[in-house]
C-alpha cells in the first residue's frame, strides 16, 4: 500500500545495542510503525567495523547509515531512514576526534539532519561544541536539526556544561525543543530524572510538534518531532549517494 504524504517525522532513542538480536529490533520496528517515523536516530548502537550492516535486523523498507565508535564495544550512532523519504548522506569533514555524528540532507529542501551521541567519557563538551559551531558555519542559512543524547541535563541550568551549550546554541540561533524527562536512573538509593535526549534546531517555526514518548528502548524514553514539510517519495532504491562539505 502506498503511503500518503505527511509531515516529516523524526524520532530518537538510546537503544543500548541489540540490532544483532530479534527482541529489541522488534521494539524499534513497532516504535517506527506506531508513530509513522520517516527517520529514527539511534544511540549506543554498539557496533564496529567487523559487523556488516546487512547482518543487522533493520526494519523492512528502511536504510541504515551509521557511525561506529571504532574503539571498544559501546557507543556509536546511526539513522534509520524510510526509503520513501528522499535523502542524501553528507559527510562533514572535521579534524576533531571522538565526535559521533552522522548527517543527511532531505532532498528538495534545505533541511539537514544530524543524529549524534555525546558521552562524557568519549567526547568532552568543549570539543563537541567546537564541532557544532564548525558545522553550523558550514551550513550557513540552511535549516538544521540536531537530534541525540547530549548527556547534559537541560533542567540543570546552573551547570557549566549547560551554560556553554546554551551560549553556542544562541550564537547559531538554535533552540532546544524537548521539555520532558527522558531518563530516570537509580544509583544506589538515589534516583535521578534528567532531560539529556534533545532536539536542537534553527527552524522551530516549521515544527508542528515535539514530545517525549511513553515508549522506551533501553533506559531512555524515545522522543520525536514533526516538521511541516511533506515527505517526497524516493525513487526506486539505488546506492545511497554521499557528498562532502569541506
C-alpha positions, 0 to 999 in steps of 0.5 A: 500500500502506498503511503500518503504524504505527511509531515516529516517525522523524526524520532530518537532513542538510546537503544543500548545495542541489540540490532544483532538480536530479534527482541529489541529490533522488534521494539524499534520496528513497532516504535517506527510503525506506531508513530509513522517515523520517516527517520529514527536516530539511534544511540549506543548502537554498539557496533564496529567495523567487523559487523556488516550492516546487512547482518543487522535486523533493520526494519523492512523498507528502511536504510541504515547509515551509521557511525561506529565508535571504532574503539571498544564495544559501546557507543556509536550512532546511526539513522534509520531512514524510510526509503520513501523519504528522499535523502542524501548522506553528507559527510562533514569533514572535521579534524576533531576526534571522538565526535559521533555524528552522522548527517543527511540532507532531505532532498528538495529542501534545505533541511539537514539532519544530524543524529549524534551521541555525546558521552562524557567519557568519549567526547568532552563538551568543549570539543563537541561544541567546537564541532557544532559551531564548525558545522553550523558555519558550514551550513550557513542559512540552511535549516538544521536539526540536531537530534541525540543524547547530549548527556547534559541535563537541560533542567540543570541550568546552573551547570557549566556544561549547560551554560556553554551549550546554551551560549553556542546554541544562541550564537547559531540561533538554535533552540532546544525543543524537548521539555520532558524527562527522558531518563530516570536512573537509580544509583544506589538509593538515589534516583535521578530524572534528567532531560539529556535526549534533545532536539536542537534546531534553527527552524522551530517555526516549521515544527508542528510538534515535539514530545517525549514518548511513553515508549522506551528502548533501553533506559531512555524514553524515545522522543520525536518531532514533526516538521511541516514539510511533506515527505517526497517519495524516493525513487526506486532504491539505488546506492545511497549517494554521499557528498562532502562539505569541506 
